[in-house]
């Protein structure tokens, strides 16, 4: 239970910090810079820890059979992986857009940070 609470608190803290940084609006625009840390926090700070403890603790807490606990573990870890892939994708899109706009420069020029 503590892992669930801590994971939720970490995600909420990141969400509110990024929202504040974004002028009070949620950082949910696809391809935006702020969506990347939010998705990575969701993947590795929320879903992954929960998926890790699901396997052992749900059998005891919710009296799940071993096979069901494995399926829930696999599903939550799969969601963590998918969320991480989306987090990397949004940064890839942002970098491509910046490169197309000439902000990141060419292969011999170091990138200008935004």
C-alpha positions, -999 to +999 in steps of 0.1 A: +000+000+000+029+024+008+043+019-027+009+029-042+007+060-021+043+071-027+040+065-064+008+086-066+024+114-045+055+114-068+033+116-099+011+144-084+042+164-074+056+162-108+023+171-124+018+202-103+054+213-107+052+210-145+018+227-145+032+256-125+062+258-148+038+258-178+018+288-165-008+269-147-019+247-176-015+209-177+015+198-197-005+175-219+001+188-254+015+159-276+051+167-286+056+193-259+088+193-239+069+191-206+050+160-215+083+140-216+092+143-179+055+138-170+053+105-190+086+093-177+076+100-141+043+081-148+062+052-163+091+048-139+078+066-108+042+053-108+035+022-130+068+004-126+070+004-088+033-006-086+039-034-111+069-046-091+050-050-058+018-063-074+033-097-080+041-105-044+017-083-024-016-088-043-015-125-036-015-118+001-036-086+003-063-095-022-061-133-020-053-135-057-041-168-070-005-169-083-015-169-120-038-139-117-011-119-098+013-127-126-011-114-152-017-082-133+020-078-128+026-082-165-002-058-175+010-030-152+046-035-163+034-034-199+016-001-193+049+012-177+068+002-208+042+017-232+042+049-212+080+051-213+080+046-251+054+074-254+077+096-232+107+090-254+085+095-285+073+129-275+109+141-270+119+126-304+090+146-320+101+178-301+137+174-312+127+168-348+105+199-348+134+220-333+158+206-359+134+214-387+131+249-374+169+252-374+171+256-336+191+225-329+217+232-357+234+207-379+255+176-372+287+197-366+270+224-345+263+217-308+226+219-300+212+251-285+191+242-255+156+256-252 
